[in-house]
Amino acid sequence: MANQQGLQIYVHSTGDASTKKVLDILESIQDRVPSGDYRNTITHLQLVDQGDVPRFKKLQVIASVQPYWHFKGPNWWESVDYRILGERAKTEYPLGTFFAYGVTVTSSSDYPVTNVPYPMRAIDVGVTRNMDNGSFYGVDDIKTMDDERYLLNANERATVQQMLKSFTINGAYAMFLEEDIGSIEVGKLADLVVLDQNLLAINPNDIDKVQVEMTFIDGKLVYKQKKQA
């Protein structure tokens, strides 16, 4: 068993039955592995039984999500998700519920089957539960985050702060690197970006348009956006 060797367990699970099975296994082995800080992780999590969400917290399992999927995609939701899952598709990709139960949530991409990875797009979708950029999907942009055509379960919306944590300190924690990166603190590596807008002050529907002006790695400037003349 990986945990018996001091290793982290990382499982990709799409369905609610498979996620329940993984949680069952992790729960069943608790008495057989040495106590330790394993930070076991389940990723993707398209369907999750509501009753299993608190178990993530209880078992200290990290929920690794890909927010790029967390809306009704114009090219797949009706023809694939709803066709296969029916009404259950309306409950897919829980996000706000994980945060509400105090589960550690990390965000990542599912590239290349999703849009080109750009955290601002994923943060946009996580906060709005709606489409981030219509041009990528060959449709017009939405005018409001409440546009019902692509809105997937508004009750699962996260806050901007929660999404930022999922991409920063929570991600660092999942990799056992929270003492070095993930937040701006004395003694940590100065890995950070400077944005052209304040994510906490703009319309959530516009977060995908925010640009990185500068990137610093270990305190050194490695990228600076060229200003348009």
Number of C-alpha atoms within 10 A of each C-alpha: 10 11 20 14 9 14 14 16 15 15 15 14 19 17 15 17 13 16 24 18 12 16 18 14 11 17 13 10 13 12 9 10 13 12 11 10 12 17 20 19 20 21 20 22 21 19 21 20 14 13 8 15 22 16 17 20 17 13 16 17 22 23 24 24 24 22 27 29 25 27 24 22 22 15 11 11 18 14 11 13 17 15 12 12 13 11 11 11 20 17 17 24 24 24 26 20 17 20 21 12 14 14 21 22 24 26 25 19 20 16 11 8 9 12 17 13 14 13 20 21 22 27 29 30 30 31 25 30 30 29 30 30 20 13 9 11 14 10 11 10 14 17 9 14 21 15 13 13 13 19 19 28 21 17 13 22 22 23 18 19 12 20 27 17 19 25 19 18 20 24 22 19 19 22 11 14 14 16 14 18 21 22 18 13 11 8 9 16 17 19 17 19 16 13 13 13 14 10 19 11 9 11 12 20 24 17 25 19 14 17 15 15 15 16 18 16 13 12 12 11 13 10 13 13 11 8 6 4 3
